[in-house]
Amino acid sequence: MAASTEVTVEHEHGLHLRPAADFVRLAARFQSQIRVSNLTRGGNRQASAKSLLEVTSLGVDRGHRIRIEAEGGDAEEAVVQLRRLVESGFGAG
Amino acid sequence: MTVSLVVVSHSRRLAEGLAELVEQVVQGRVRVAFSGGAEDGRLGTSAADIRRALDEVDGPDGVLVLMDLGSAVMSAEVALEELPEERRRRTRLVDAPVVEGAVAAAVEASLGSELDAVARVAEQARSQPKLGG
């Protein structure tokens, strides 16, 4: 099963450090393979959503649009939850 | 329980700065101890202070030790040799860049991963490009 979504990152620090760590921690709960790319920077390079260093290397700043793609048994749920995390401004944690 | 980290730097201020960075990412989920500077406060490393850091975060799931420059390895090895056998087996020196390795390893440890997996993530930090987003 495959699923994907596109979402704009509104967090003031983009997908850096703490928000990126929250993103990676959530992604790691899923069995599916999950990839992220930064559409605002061209979207050519895909990072594993489960690697902090890969995610932070995408250079996602506030206002950037990212694409989240998942493949596997829980792909749909992964995409929904990751999208929700980004939209929520990465909660309080 | 989770794997703990010890970061060894020649500079106390570098260690403190890295502590701040790592804490920002793991928000208390992982125990991280820092050993920075020589015993007289100058630049350097100290086996005794590394031992203090190891004691601070020791736990059954193990401790991963990162070092900033090659000469910190010697002090860390001395500290490791002086540990009781049981603790030595669950304490691992890892060959990794200290900033990227500490941050990536801390996140991996916060997932509840085992020592081998946390060490692997730290090692992989060496080949992870930063540019090209």
Backbone of each chain as ProteinMPNN parsed JSONL, in Angstrom:
{"seq_chain_A": "MAASTEVTVEHEHGLHLRPAADFVRLAARFQSQIRVSNLTRGGNRQASAKSLLEVTSLGVDRGHRIRIEAEGGDAEEAVVQLRRLVESGFGAG", "coords_chain_A": {"N_chain_A": [[0.837, -1.189, 0.0], [0.455, 2.241, -0.765], [0.867, 5.667, 0.07], [0.511, 9.221, -0.043], [1.204, 12.698, 0.628], [0.997, 16.299, 0.537], [2.239, 19.069, 2.274], [2.361, 22.259, 3.915], [4.918, 23.641, 5.849], [4.535, 25.309, 8.771], [5.76, 25.884, 11.09], [7.786, 28.02, 13.067], [10.519, 27.533, 13.012], [10.806, 25.887, 10.897], [11.613, 22.66, 9.625], [13.532, 21.886, 11.655], [15.862, 20.616, 13.983], [14.236, 20.335, 16.948], [11.447, 20.171, 16.029], [11.986, 18.518, 13.83], [12.989, 16.277, 15.112], [10.725, 15.445, 16.51], [9.142, 14.77, 14.361], [10.614, 12.648, 13.226], [10.553, 10.839, 15.344], [7.833, 10.2, 15.421], [7.499, 9.11, 12.862], [9.054, 6.838, 13.084], [7.473, 5.063, 14.427], [6.015, 3.657, 12.643], [5.717, 0.837, 10.43], [5.981, 1.086, 7.733], [7.911, 2.181, 4.869], [9.043, 5.422, 4.795], [9.302, 8.433, 3.079], [10.575, 11.744, 2.677], [10.397, 14.832, 0.952], [11.577, 18.073, -0.05], [9.65, 20.232, -1.548], [9.788, 22.92, -2.106], [12.459, 23.407, -2.406], [12.931, 22.174, -4.771], [12.568, 19.44, -4.646], [13.967, 17.193, -5.44], [15.557, 15.506, -3.958], [15.21, 12.814, -1.759], [14.522, 12.141, 1.62], [14.922, 9.812, 4.276], [12.244, 9.519, 6.44], [12.73, 8.609, 8.9], [15.196, 9.254, 9.739], [16.997, 11.563, 11.498], [19.179, 13.16, 10.678], [19.005, 13.031, 7.932], [16.492, 14.181, 7.491], [16.844, 16.788, 8.548], [18.69, 17.699, 6.748], [17.295, 18.429, 4.546], [16.7, 21.035, 4.609], [14.313, 22.45, 5.362], [12.487, 25.248, 5.689], [10.402, 27.675, 7.392], [7.254, 27.919, 5.861], [7.924, 26.392, 3.701], [7.056, 23.823, 1.369], [6.402, 20.443, 1.808], [6.708, 17.011, 0.712], [5.302, 13.994, 1.655], [5.805, 10.619, 1.506], [4.678, 7.303, 1.737], [5.171, 3.788, 2.018], [3.841, 0.668, 2.492], [2.299, -1.5, 4.963], [1.063, 0.15, 6.889], [0.917, 2.578, 5.654], [-0.978, 4.571, 4.962], [-2.017, 5.482, 7.414], [0.334, 6.42, 8.53], [0.992, 8.596, 6.881], [-1.216, 10.24, 7.316], [-0.983, 10.79, 10.071], [1.554, 12.006, 10.24], [1.197, 14.231, 8.672], [-0.725, 15.512, 10.185], [0.777, 16.108, 12.453], [2.593, 17.997, 11.426], [0.818, 19.996, 10.61], [-0.256, 20.723, 13.029], [1.62, 22.285, 14.096], [3.571, 20.966, 15.409], [2.753, 20.314, 17.947], [3.029, 20.441, 21.517], [5.198, 19.185, 22.46]], "CA_chain_A": [[0.0, 0.0, 0.0], [1.231, 3.477, -0.811], [0.102, 6.887, 0.33], [1.365, 10.414, -0.021], [0.517, 13.972, 0.854], [1.854, 17.481, 0.519], [1.814, 19.963, 3.346], [3.244, 23.405, 4.142], [5.43, 23.688, 7.218], [4.337, 26.667, 9.291], [6.529, 26.079, 12.327], [8.698, 29.15, 12.858], [11.877, 27.069, 12.731], [10.778, 24.893, 9.832], [11.811, 21.274, 10.069], [14.885, 21.885, 12.218], [16.064, 20.099, 15.333], [13.16, 19.759, 17.759], [10.35, 19.691, 15.188], [12.461, 17.389, 13.021], [13.085, 15.12, 16.008], [9.345, 14.991, 16.741], [8.714, 14.158, 13.098], [11.324, 11.367, 13.105], [10.046, 9.921, 16.387], [6.515, 9.713, 15.0], [7.693, 8.257, 11.675], [9.682, 5.57, 13.489], [6.466, 4.156, 14.983], [5.352, 2.925, 11.567], [6.499, -0.178, 9.717], [6.149, 1.496, 6.338], [9.037, 3.017, 4.476], [8.499, 6.777, 4.638], [10.272, 9.365, 2.501], [10.152, 13.151, 2.656], [11.183, 15.711, 0.09], [11.262, 19.491, 0.114], [9.218, 20.691, -2.875], [10.206, 24.31, -2.274], [13.859, 23.386, -2.886], [13.024, 21.382, -5.996], [11.99, 18.126, -4.387], [14.696, 16.111, -6.118], [16.2, 14.586, -3.027], [14.312, 12.234, -0.767], [15.142, 11.757, 2.887], [14.152, 8.894, 5.1], [11.562, 10.244, 7.519], [13.137, 8.02, 10.172], [16.573, 9.677, 10.037], [17.048, 12.988, 11.841], [20.169, 13.889, 9.88], [18.48, 13.15, 6.562], [15.381, 15.136, 7.487], [17.336, 18.159, 8.737], [19.476, 18.107, 5.579], [16.396, 18.905, 3.485], [16.649, 22.499, 4.708], [12.92, 22.899, 5.327], [12.242, 26.45, 6.48], [8.997, 28.065, 7.523], [6.611, 28.237, 4.59], [8.27, 25.419, 2.669], [6.087, 22.75, 1.148], [7.068, 19.138, 1.764], [5.924, 15.869, 0.255], [5.521, 12.812, 2.486], [5.36, 9.41, 0.797], [4.87, 6.095, 2.531], [4.852, 2.531, 1.354], [3.815, -0.426, 3.46], [1.002, -1.855, 5.527], [0.435, 1.247, 7.636], [1.305, 3.791, 4.925], [-2.002, 5.601, 5.004], [-2.046, 6.021, 8.778], [1.587, 7.164, 8.718], [0.887, 9.873, 6.17], [-2.227, 11.048, 8.012], [-0.474, 11.273, 11.359], [2.679, 12.927, 10.034], [0.597, 15.47, 8.169], [-1.381, 16.151, 11.331], [1.834, 16.666, 13.308], [3.102, 19.214, 10.782], [-0.239, 21.013, 10.632], [-0.506, 21.145, 14.415], [2.755, 23.082, 14.561], [4.394, 20.045, 16.199], [2.221, 20.184, 19.297], [3.748, 21.126, 22.596], [6.416, 18.419, 22.756]], "C_chain_A": [[0.875, 1.243, 0.0], [0.322, 4.667, -0.556], [1.051, 8.066, 0.285], [0.521, 11.652, 0.216], [1.518, 15.106, 0.719], [1.328, 18.454, 1.554], [2.83, 21.09, 3.501], [3.641, 23.459, 5.616], [5.331, 25.121, 7.735], [5.132, 26.932, 10.566], [7.599, 27.141, 12.098], [10.132, 28.722, 12.564], [11.918, 26.048, 11.608], [10.93, 23.496, 10.402], [13.247, 21.127, 10.585], [14.854, 21.312, 13.624], [14.822, 19.571, 16.041], [11.963, 19.314, 16.913], [10.768, 18.493, 14.339], [12.537, 16.129, 13.875], [11.695, 14.559, 16.317], [8.822, 14.244, 15.525], [9.314, 12.758, 12.956], [10.799, 10.352, 14.128], [8.682, 9.361, 16.006], [6.672, 8.745, 13.825], [8.207, 6.869, 12.072], [8.668, 4.583, 14.069], [5.821, 3.29, 13.908], [6.301, 1.939, 10.888], [6.852, 0.294, 8.309], [7.449, 2.247, 6.115], [8.468, 4.41, 4.198], [9.602, 7.711, 4.148], [9.694, 10.776, 2.52], [11.0, 13.895, 1.641], [10.686, 17.145, 0.258], [10.936, 20.07, -1.261], [9.691, 22.11, -3.147], [11.658, 24.396, -2.76], [14.019, 22.445, -4.081], [12.5, 19.961, -5.856], [12.731, 16.949, -5.004], [15.253, 15.067, -5.16], [15.197, 14.101, -1.991], [15.093, 11.833, 0.469], [14.28, 10.704, 3.551], [13.537, 9.684, 6.244], [11.984, 9.732, 8.881], [14.575, 8.38, 10.542], [16.631, 11.178, 10.279], [18.005, 13.746, 10.929], [19.708, 14.035, 8.435], [17.382, 14.203, 6.506], [15.904, 16.567, 7.633], [18.13, 18.635, 7.514], [18.595, 18.575, 4.423], [16.244, 20.429, 3.524], [15.236, 23.049, 4.632], [12.733, 24.092, 6.265], [10.739, 26.72, 6.548], [8.436, 28.441, 6.155], [6.949, 27.268, 3.469], [7.205, 24.324, 2.579], [6.846, 21.422, 1.041], [6.108, 18.077, 1.236], [6.3, 14.677, 1.131], [4.961, 11.616, 1.731], [5.639, 8.2, 1.652], [4.469, 4.872, 1.735], [4.937, 1.403, 2.363], [2.428, -0.588, 4.051], [0.289, -0.705, 6.234], [0.717, 2.611, 6.985], [0.293, 4.924, 5.096], [-2.031, 6.294, 6.37], [-0.796, 6.876, 9.044], [1.483, 8.551, 8.104], [-0.099, 10.799, 6.883], [-1.648, 11.645, 9.3], [0.688, 12.262, 11.209], [2.176, 14.282, 9.545], [-0.029, 16.258, 9.336], [-0.341, 16.809, 12.253], [2.351, 17.984, 12.741], [2.073, 20.329, 10.882], [-0.487, 21.561, 12.038], [0.615, 22.052, 14.931], [3.622, 22.283, 15.524], [4.017, 20.034, 17.673], [3.02, 20.956, 20.324], [5.097, 20.481, 22.838], [7.508, 18.803, 21.829]], "O_chain_A": [[1.904, 1.294, 0.675], [-0.852, 4.661, -0.928], [2.247, 7.928, 0.542], [-0.696, 11.653, 0.032], [2.729, 14.896, 0.778], [0.119, 18.64, 1.693], [4.019, 20.899, 3.247], [2.8, 23.337, 6.507], [5.967, 26.029, 7.201], [5.174, 28.058, 11.061], [8.245, 27.157, 11.05], [10.882, 29.467, 11.934], [12.947, 25.41, 11.386], [10.453, 23.186, 11.494], [14.054, 20.369, 10.046], [13.893, 21.523, 14.363], [14.392, 18.452, 15.757], [11.504, 18.182, 17.064], [9.987, 17.56, 14.153], [12.19, 15.04, 13.417], [11.511, 13.344, 16.377], [8.148, 13.221, 15.646], [8.616, 11.805, 12.612], [10.625, 9.173, 13.822], [8.403, 8.185, 16.24], [6.047, 7.684, 13.802], [7.838, 5.861, 11.469], [8.966, 3.395, 14.192], [5.156, 2.302, 14.22], [7.506, 2.17, 10.786], [7.899, -0.062, 7.768], [8.009, 2.857, 7.026], [7.507, 4.546, 3.44], [10.688, 7.77, 4.724], [8.485, 10.971, 2.395], [12.189, 13.614, 1.491], [9.545, 17.392, 0.648], [11.838, 20.363, -2.046], [9.966, 22.464, -4.293], [12.034, 25.348, -3.443], [15.122, 21.978, -4.363], [12.044, 19.356, -6.826], [12.198, 15.843, -5.084], [15.401, 13.896, -5.512], [14.437, 14.885, -1.423], [16.18, 11.262, 0.381], [13.057, 10.704, 3.407], [14.23, 10.431, 6.935], [11.651, 10.329, 9.905], [15.112, 7.881, 11.531], [16.349, 11.971, 9.381], [17.69, 14.84, 10.461], [19.988, 15.045, 7.788], [17.342, 15.02, 5.586], [15.456, 17.463, 6.918], [18.23, 19.838, 7.27], [19.11, 19.069, 3.42], [15.723, 21.032, 2.586], [14.986, 24.014, 3.91], [12.814, 23.953, 7.485], [9.934, 26.087, 5.866], [9.058, 29.182, 5.394], [6.335, 27.313, 2.403], [6.557, 23.962, 3.562], [7.807, 21.301, 0.281], [4.887, 18.217, 1.302], [7.481, 14.389, 1.322], [3.787, 11.599, 1.361], [6.718, 8.08, 2.231], [3.563, 4.908, 0.901], [5.967, 1.202, 3.007], [1.494, 0.118, 3.67], [-0.936, -0.598, 6.183], [0.753, 3.644, 7.654], [0.658, 6.075, 5.339], [-2.064, 7.521, 6.463], [-0.869, 7.916, 9.699], [1.841, 9.55, 8.727], [0.156, 11.994, 7.033], [-1.8, 12.835, 9.578], [0.787, 13.234, 11.958], [2.669, 15.333, 9.955], [0.119, 17.475, 9.449], [-0.549, 17.91, 12.761], [2.526, 18.961, 13.469], [2.411, 21.47, 11.198], [-0.879, 22.716, 12.208], [0.564, 22.528, 16.065], [4.325, 22.855, 16.357], [4.855, 19.776, 18.538], [3.61, 21.995, 20.027], [6.023, 21.114, 23.345], [8.613, 18.267, 21.921]]}, "seq_chain_B": "MTVSLVVVSHSRRLAEGLAELVEQVVQGRVRVAFSGGAEDGRLGTSAADIRRALDEVDGPDGVLVLMDLGSAVMSAEVALEELPEERRRRTRLVDAPVVEGAVAAAVEASLGSELDAVARVAEQARSQPKLGG", "coords_chain_B": {"N_chain_B": [[13.314, 1.674, 29.619], [16.281, 3.234, 28.301], [19.062, 3.581, 26.017], [21.922, 5.324, 27.14], [23.9, 8.338, 26.701], [27.306, 9.397, 26.529], [29.224, 12.23, 26.099], [32.367, 13.215, 25.098], [34.514, 15.883, 25.224], [37.224, 18.084, 24.331], [36.864, 20.57, 25.254], [35.203, 22.341, 27.754], [33.241, 24.208, 27.311], [32.432, 23.608, 24.745], [31.312, 21.133, 25.21], [29.208, 21.866, 26.897], [27.672, 23.432, 25.17], [26.954, 21.552, 23.266], [25.467, 19.901, 24.857], [23.276, 21.49, 25.291], [22.207, 21.595, 22.732], [21.579, 18.887, 22.208], [19.726, 18.412, 24.211], [17.639, 20.01, 23.41], [16.633, 18.511, 21.35], [15.944, 15.974, 22.401], [14.557, 16.454, 24.732], [14.66, 15.583, 27.484], [14.202, 12.857, 27.255], [16.27, 11.092, 27.021], [19.13, 10.089, 28.828], [21.937, 12.058, 29.061], [25.324, 12.555, 29.475], [28.046, 14.799, 29.936], [31.505, 15.236, 29.391], [33.945, 17.523, 29.675], [36.956, 19.209, 28.962], [40.147, 19.412, 30.708], [41.384, 18.264, 33.951], [42.405, 20.51, 35.267], [40.924, 22.511, 34.245], [41.717, 23.482, 31.844], [41.999, 23.097, 28.213], [41.418, 19.799, 27.208], [41.229, 16.287, 28.044], [39.947, 14.079, 30.571], [40.408, 11.061, 32.168], [39.329, 10.477, 34.651], [37.235, 12.29, 34.885], [35.685, 11.488, 32.767], [34.939, 9.019, 33.702], [33.308, 9.835, 35.804], [31.199, 10.91, 34.318], [30.342, 8.608, 33.005], [29.442, 7.113, 35.172], [27.325, 8.657, 35.936], [25.255, 8.252, 34.076], [24.96, 5.545, 33.712], [23.33, 2.467, 32.912], [21.183, -0.446, 32.554], [20.662, -0.796, 29.811], [22.773, 0.173, 28.474], [25.567, 2.296, 27.456], [26.54, 4.75, 25.208], [29.488, 6.122, 23.934], [30.747, 9.126, 22.757], [33.386, 10.872, 21.124], [35.273, 13.908, 20.728], [37.775, 14.494, 19.414], [40.646, 12.667, 18.225], [42.499, 12.32, 20.391], [40.933, 12.276, 22.612], [40.014, 9.774, 22.663], [41.893, 8.115, 23.851], [41.79, 8.82, 26.595], [39.174, 8.08, 27.078], [39.338, 5.368, 26.631], [40.957, 4.581, 28.749], [39.267, 5.187, 30.903], [37.254, 3.384, 30.333], [38.557, 0.915, 30.61], [38.822, 0.791, 33.314], [36.37, 0.258, 34.275], [34.054, -1.997, 35.915], [33.82, -5.367, 34.741], [31.185, -6.136, 33.894], [29.913, -3.707, 33.367], [31.613, -2.707, 31.458], [31.025, -4.246, 29.273], [28.592, -3.255, 28.422], [29.147, -0.736, 27.594], [30.031, 1.407, 25.061], [32.456, 2.647, 22.857], [32.185, 4.897, 20.217], [32.899, 5.459, 16.779], [32.45, 8.315, 15.51], [31.281, 11.436, 14.086], [31.132, 14.141, 16.339], [29.091, 16.091, 16.863], [26.94, 15.715, 14.945], [26.705, 12.995, 15.322], [26.029, 12.757, 18.05], [23.55, 14.056, 18.203], [21.976, 12.596, 16.375], [22.202, 10.021, 17.469], [21.047, 10.433, 19.938], [18.387, 10.918, 19.297], [17.74, 8.447, 18.172], [18.129, 6.797, 20.397], [16.078, 7.772, 21.956], [13.932, 6.563, 20.85], [13.889, 4.151, 21.956], [15.591, 2.258, 20.981], [18.038, -0.418, 20.685], [21.456, -0.71, 21.962], [23.27, -1.455, 19.84], [21.899, -0.533, 17.56], [21.695, 2.199, 18.075], [24.365, 2.894, 18.099], [25.001, 2.338, 15.451], [23.534, 4.27, 14.047], [24.844, 6.561, 14.907], [27.375, 6.124, 13.765], [26.712, 6.187, 11.063], [26.311, 8.836, 10.702], [28.606, 9.961, 9.804], [28.701, 9.707, 7.02], [26.607, 11.132, 6.111], [25.37, 13.523, 3.968], [25.233, 17.102, 4.294], [24.543, 19.179, 2.686], [22.541, 20.217, -0.141], [19.779, 20.077, -0.135]], "CA_chain_B": [[14.72, 2.1, 29.694], [16.904, 3.613, 27.03], [20.513, 3.737, 25.959], [22.385, 6.662, 27.53], [25.058, 8.828, 25.947], [28.336, 10.236, 27.148], [29.967, 12.961, 25.085], [33.653, 13.653, 25.626], [35.095, 16.952, 24.421], [38.386, 18.739, 24.915], [36.46, 21.885, 25.742], [34.015, 22.316, 28.595], [32.193, 25.034, 26.697], [31.887, 22.855, 23.614], [30.449, 20.097, 25.793], [27.976, 22.516, 27.386], [26.88, 23.829, 24.0], [26.39, 20.34, 22.666], [24.433, 19.448, 25.798], [22.103, 22.323, 25.024], [21.674, 21.172, 21.429], [21.0, 17.554, 22.333], [18.54, 18.512, 25.064], [16.594, 20.592, 22.564], [16.103, 17.463, 20.477], [15.363, 14.817, 23.113], [13.64, 16.943, 25.767], [14.67, 14.773, 28.695], [13.871, 11.439, 27.032], [17.5, 10.291, 27.048], [20.12, 10.632, 29.756], [23.178, 12.392, 28.374], [26.314, 13.191, 30.351], [29.127, 15.418, 29.178], [32.783, 15.425, 30.042], [34.66, 18.488, 28.848], [38.107, 19.89, 29.548], [41.039, 18.64, 31.587], [41.08, 18.464, 35.376], [42.763, 21.869, 35.697], [40.036, 23.466, 33.595], [42.185, 23.848, 30.514], [41.541, 22.18, 27.172], [41.948, 18.454, 27.345], [40.235, 15.332, 28.546], [40.389, 13.444, 31.799], [39.781, 9.75, 32.371], [38.542, 10.51, 35.892], [35.984, 13.006, 34.637], [34.885, 10.633, 31.88], [34.36, 8.011, 34.591], [32.204, 10.498, 36.5], [30.087, 11.005, 33.36], [29.855, 7.24, 32.792], [28.693, 6.726, 36.38], [26.115, 9.473, 36.0], [24.162, 7.792, 33.189], [25.005, 4.09, 33.502], [22.062, 1.755, 33.054], [21.226, -1.797, 31.988], [20.571, -0.824, 28.349], [24.075, 0.513, 27.923], [26.012, 3.678, 27.295], [27.32, 5.016, 24.003], [30.422, 7.209, 24.211], [31.242, 9.83, 21.57], [34.564, 11.674, 21.455], [35.39, 14.967, 19.716], [39.013, 14.372, 18.639], [41.299, 11.389, 18.48], [43.187, 12.167, 21.666], [39.926, 11.988, 23.639], [39.79, 8.322, 22.645], [42.793, 7.484, 24.839], [41.224, 9.022, 27.929], [37.949, 7.28, 27.174], [39.745, 3.958, 26.748], [41.424, 4.38, 30.132], [38.067, 5.162, 31.75], [36.538, 2.14, 30.024], [39.298, -0.218, 31.179], [38.686, 0.763, 34.771], [35.005, -0.14, 34.647], [33.852, -3.419, 36.174], [33.579, -6.155, 33.523], [29.78, -6.114, 33.469], [29.611, -2.395, 32.789], [32.423, -2.525, 30.254], [30.347, -4.923, 28.165], [27.466, -2.472, 27.914], [29.624, 0.615, 27.314], [30.602, 1.317, 23.724], [33.029, 3.835, 22.227], [31.747, 4.875, 18.823], [33.69, 6.265, 15.87], [31.427, 9.128, 14.847], [31.404, 12.886, 14.277], [30.539, 14.296, 17.667], [27.837, 16.863, 16.881], [25.915, 14.983, 14.205], [26.552, 11.672, 15.938], [25.327, 12.867, 19.335], [22.153, 14.42, 17.966], [21.294, 11.466, 15.736], [22.153, 8.904, 18.42], [20.1, 10.771, 21.004], [17.038, 10.685, 18.767], [17.554, 6.991, 18.04], [17.97, 6.259, 21.757], [14.765, 8.176, 22.473], [12.948, 5.639, 20.287], [13.97, 2.891, 22.689], [16.422, 1.309, 20.232], [19.128, -1.05, 21.432], [22.788, -0.106, 21.838], [23.813, -1.681, 18.494], [21.199, 0.333, 16.605], [22.053, 3.584, 18.381], [25.757, 3.046, 17.641], [25.002, 2.337, 13.981], [23.048, 5.582, 13.601], [25.934, 7.524, 15.146], [28.415, 5.885, 12.753], [26.205, 6.606, 9.749], [26.349, 10.298, 10.633], [29.82, 10.314, 9.076], [28.514, 9.736, 5.571], [25.364, 11.837, 5.778], [25.633, 14.882, 3.47], [24.436, 18.178, 4.883], [24.13, 20.112, 1.649], [21.877, 19.664, -1.327], [18.346, 19.949, 0.074]], "C_chain_B": [[15.275, 2.439, 28.311], [18.427, 3.625, 27.162], [20.852, 5.17, 26.375], [23.582, 7.066, 26.679], [26.033, 9.553, 26.859], [29.095, 10.916, 26.02], [31.231, 13.526, 25.723], [34.238, 14.705, 24.691], [36.339, 17.498, 25.115], [38.007, 20.056, 25.577], [35.177, 21.787, 26.551], [32.876, 23.091, 27.931], [31.584, 24.342, 25.481], [30.915, 21.793, 24.136], [29.128, 20.692, 26.271], [27.068, 22.918, 26.225], [26.213, 22.637, 23.349], [25.285, 19.769, 23.556], [23.132, 20.197, 25.535], [21.397, 21.876, 23.736], [20.948, 19.831, 21.543], [19.712, 17.608, 23.158], [17.35, 19.079, 24.291], [15.88, 19.509, 21.745], [15.41, 16.355, 21.266], [14.481, 15.195, 24.303], [13.521, 15.995, 26.96], [14.391, 13.292, 28.505], [15.084, 10.525, 27.169], [18.463, 10.927, 28.045], [21.436, 10.839, 29.01], [24.1, 13.078, 29.364], [27.454, 13.719, 29.49], [30.375, 15.518, 30.022], [33.595, 16.358, 29.167], [35.785, 19.16, 29.591], [38.914, 18.986, 30.453], [40.734, 18.984, 33.04], [41.394, 19.875, 35.86], [41.923, 22.935, 34.979], [40.498, 23.892, 32.218], [41.645, 22.86, 29.483], [42.189, 20.814, 27.359], [40.839, 17.52, 27.791], [40.819, 14.616, 29.749], [39.636, 12.134, 32.002], [38.887, 9.763, 33.606], [37.204, 11.211, 35.665], [35.084, 12.227, 33.681], [34.201, 9.551, 32.719], [33.164, 8.597, 35.361], [30.971, 10.549, 35.59], [29.478, 9.62, 33.117], [28.995, 6.793, 33.973], [27.334, 7.426, 36.423], [24.958, 8.871, 35.207], [24.138, 6.285, 32.975], [23.625, 3.458, 33.716], [22.145, 0.431, 32.331], [21.193, -1.843, 30.46], [21.833, -0.314, 27.673], [24.309, 1.996, 27.735], [26.856, 3.771, 26.029], [28.192, 6.239, 24.259], [30.919, 7.815, 22.902], [32.383, 10.754, 21.991], [34.83, 12.697, 20.355], [36.639, 14.844, 18.848], [39.732, 13.112, 19.082], [41.916, 11.232, 19.855], [42.206, 11.962, 22.827], [39.691, 10.484, 23.75], [40.641, 7.649, 23.719], [42.247, 7.609, 26.253], [39.978, 8.159, 28.121], [38.289, 5.801, 27.338], [40.231, 3.638, 28.163], [40.223, 4.265, 31.07], [37.32, 3.846, 31.568], [37.209, 0.937, 30.683], [39.089, -0.345, 32.679], [37.274, 0.397, 35.234], [34.965, -1.615, 35.024], [33.429, -4.121, 34.874], [32.145, -6.027, 32.993], [29.418, -4.787, 32.802], [30.394, -2.16, 31.507], [31.708, -3.126, 29.043], [29.189, -4.106, 27.595], [27.854, -1.009, 27.668], [30.41, 0.581, 26.013], [31.17, 2.649, 23.264], [32.645, 3.786, 20.755], [32.542, 5.878, 17.999], [32.729, 7.108, 15.036], [31.727, 10.607, 15.032], [30.58, 13.294, 15.488], [29.21, 15.064, 17.669], [26.714, 16.076, 16.2], [25.621, 13.641, 14.874], [25.748, 11.747, 17.223], [23.844, 13.155, 19.121], [21.385, 13.231, 17.377], [21.156, 10.291, 16.702], [21.136, 9.182, 19.522], [18.665, 10.537, 20.539], [16.759, 9.188, 18.675], [17.354, 6.36, 19.42], [16.586, 6.59, 22.31], [13.648, 7.309, 21.915], [12.939, 4.322, 21.04], [14.805, 1.841, 21.975], [17.544, 0.757, 21.095], [20.471, -0.407, 21.099], [23.381, -0.253, 20.43], [23.216, -0.703, 17.48], [21.572, 1.795, 16.826], [23.477, 3.871, 17.89], [25.816, 3.146, 16.118], [24.571, 3.701, 13.439], [24.133, 6.643, 13.791], [27.021, 7.365, 14.087], [27.986, 6.382, 11.378], [26.257, 8.123, 9.581], [27.562, 10.767, 9.831], [29.574, 10.495, 7.578], [27.252, 10.477, 5.147], [25.659, 13.241, 5.269], [24.705, 15.919, 4.094], [23.867, 19.11, 3.816], [23.291, 19.414, 0.585], [20.39, 19.48, -1.203], [17.535, 20.286, -1.167]], "O_chain_B": [[14.772, 1.968, 27.291], [18.985, 3.671, 28.259], [20.152, 6.112, 26.006], [24.198, 6.229, 26.018], [25.647, 10.223, 27.818], [29.558, 10.254, 25.091], [31.181, 14.217, 26.74], [34.435, 14.445, 23.504], [36.485, 17.387, 26.333], [38.771, 20.589, 26.382], [34.184, 21.222, 26.092], [31.714, 22.689, 27.982], [30.388, 24.464, 25.215], [29.839, 21.587, 23.574], [28.064, 20.104, 26.078], [25.849, 22.761, 26.293], [25.055, 22.702, 22.935], [24.297, 19.223, 23.066], [22.043, 19.621, 25.555], [20.171, 21.793, 23.67], [19.838, 19.669, 21.035], [18.732, 16.934, 22.841], [16.207, 18.674, 24.498], [14.679, 19.595, 21.488], [14.378, 15.848, 20.826], [13.743, 14.358, 24.823], [12.418, 15.651, 27.387], [14.347, 12.542, 29.48], [14.941, 9.325, 27.405], [18.597, 12.149, 28.1], [21.976, 9.912, 28.407], [23.722, 14.054, 30.012], [27.78, 13.149, 28.448], [30.32, 15.84, 31.209], [33.903, 16.017, 28.025], [35.605, 19.63, 30.715], [38.443, 17.942, 30.906], [39.934, 19.874, 33.327], [40.727, 20.385, 36.761], [42.196, 24.129, 35.104], [39.773, 24.578, 31.498], [40.934, 21.914, 29.822], [43.384, 20.716, 27.638], [39.676, 17.906, 27.9], [42.037, 14.556, 29.922], [38.406, 12.097, 32.009], [37.823, 9.144, 33.619], [36.172, 10.785, 36.184], [33.859, 12.302, 33.779], [33.043, 9.207, 32.485], [32.143, 7.932, 35.541], [29.852, 10.27, 36.023], [28.258, 9.474, 33.034], [27.949, 6.171, 33.791], [26.337, 6.865, 36.88], [23.804, 8.971, 35.624], [23.375, 5.794, 32.143], [22.864, 3.872, 34.591], [23.085, 0.202, 31.569], [21.647, -2.822, 29.867], [21.952, -0.36, 26.449], [23.403, 2.823, 27.837], [27.767, 2.972, 25.812], [27.711, 7.266, 24.739], [31.446, 7.109, 22.043], [32.353, 11.343, 23.071], [34.637, 12.399, 19.176], [36.559, 15.074, 17.641], [39.473, 12.564, 20.154], [41.873, 10.147, 20.436], [42.607, 11.524, 23.905], [39.235, 9.984, 24.778], [40.184, 6.737, 24.408], [42.236, 6.643, 27.016], [39.762, 7.586, 29.188], [37.627, 5.075, 28.079], [39.952, 2.567, 28.702], [40.163, 3.374, 31.917], [36.816, 3.268, 32.531], [36.545, 0.061, 31.237], [39.168, -1.436, 33.244], [37.019, 0.247, 36.429], [35.756, -2.404, 34.508], [32.763, -3.529, 34.024], [31.928, -5.836, 31.797], [28.706, -4.757, 31.799], [29.913, -1.503, 30.584], [31.775, -2.591, 27.936], [28.844, -4.249, 26.422], [26.984, -0.146, 27.547], [31.357, -0.194, 25.881], [30.472, 3.663, 23.271], [32.768, 2.74, 20.117], [32.824, 6.99, 18.445], [32.254, 6.671, 13.988], [32.355, 10.997, 16.017], [29.447, 12.84, 15.647], [28.298, 14.706, 18.415], [25.675, 15.807, 16.803], [24.472, 13.211, 14.981], [24.884, 10.905, 17.468], [22.988, 12.565, 19.78], [20.285, 12.906, 17.825], [20.111, 9.64, 16.748], [20.446, 8.272, 19.982], [17.834, 10.024, 21.288], [15.684, 8.72, 19.051], [16.503, 5.486, 19.586], [15.993, 5.795, 23.04], [12.536, 7.314, 22.443], [12.084, 3.47, 20.797], [14.74, 0.66, 22.318], [17.95, 1.361, 22.087], [20.615, 0.324, 20.118], [23.931, 0.704, 19.886], [23.925, -0.126, 16.656], [21.745, 2.545, 15.865], [23.759, 4.937, 17.344], [26.581, 3.936, 15.567], [25.165, 4.221, 12.495], [24.317, 7.513, 12.94], [27.533, 8.358, 13.569], [28.791, 6.928, 10.624], [26.248, 8.632, 8.46], [27.542, 11.851, 9.248], [30.189, 11.356, 6.949], [26.872, 10.455, 3.977], [26.145, 14.078, 6.03], [23.541, 15.639, 4.382], [22.835, 19.749, 4.022], [23.328, 18.192, 0.436], [19.773, 18.818, -2.038], [16.306, 20.221, -1.138]]}, "name": "protein", "num_of_chains": 2, "seq": "MAASTEVTVEHEHGLHLRPAADFVRLAARFQSQIRVSNLTRGGNRQASAKSLLEVTSLGVDRGHRIRIEAEGGDAEEAVVQLRRLVESGFGAGMTVSLVVVSHSRRLAEGLAELVEQVVQGRVRVAFSGGAEDGRLGTSAADIRRALDEVDGPDGVLVLMDLGSAVMSAEVALEELPEERRRRTRLVDAPVVEGAVAAAVEASLGSELDAVARVAEQARSQPKLGG"}
